[in-house]
Amino acid sequence: MLTATMRRGGFVTMLICALPMIGGCGSSGQLPDEITVLLPDGTETQATLGSGVISLANTTWRFFEASSSGQGQQFLVLSFGPNGELEAFNENTIATSIFGSTILFDGEQHDTSQKGLTYSAATYGAETSDANGFTFEVILNAFFAGFEVAAGTATATGTFDPDDPDTMTGTFAYDFALTISIPGVPIEDEADEFDYVAHRVVEE
């Protein structure tokens, strides 16, 4: 099992090069209209591009790595839109040298901090029938000089704490592969999975 520090390094790499190894995502940068997601209760459902989880509508959550010893370091902040759609990674302490502090999931192409490297990103969200659990699939297409350079997926599954509506726990996983080597850009094939705990940001 990798240490938290080693996992963080892998997650940085995932953010640099994650895009889906599924049909409909070629060098044109197109994102699929619909994908199948696995929910935490073991059921599967179809999630459309930009879909969300209504229980998370208009909320912001701080995500921390979790371990047997308790809550670890914050690794990102997630903000959700009016339909519970995942809008952005904020306060991104793990990929600032590439993407800066924010990654947008609007399906549009955006520049990164690396010259010639761009990305287009989107998410697909769904919740369980009892609205207690959810899954978000993150898709991030990375391109260099107009060519696709890597492929992968990142998935966040979670459940709400029945005793605390401002807390949720779950698992974050990623699996990706390099498709084109770029000198000077640190992209590696890698996969990992770790637990998290998240807390709602409550406005004063």
C-alpha angles and dihedrals in degrees: 000000000000120000120246090256093051091046090051090055089052091049090053088055090048091055090051095054114013117136131139124278090209136104119286097036109100134140091296088075094235116158121217117258092223139012137180115252129192114227124214091252089062097255125123128222140171116256123194128219109283094007119149148187113264092210087067097047115142094357136124125210134193113220123209131183110249130211140168088273093055139257118001135189123326111252102180148344120236123207123197129203132226093284094044092261117152105249105176152343105244132187087023102189093170106057106025094126089062108026105013120225097318136052116190124213100202099115092245125121116256133184120246130208089263114085111249094008117115135168141201117198141184140163138220119209136186138164136214121261091259091048090234097110136041146180130210121191113202119205120188120177113204122199137181119198088344096308126113108248106181145010134211150110137242122203132193118192123178151153133220118249106251090214097044121036089193093063133067134173134198149119133295117202137173137184124179146150137209115246101179127023116232119194111235096014112103103225121152137170107256146148134191144153132207141167124252140190120210132195127201115244104235116202114230 
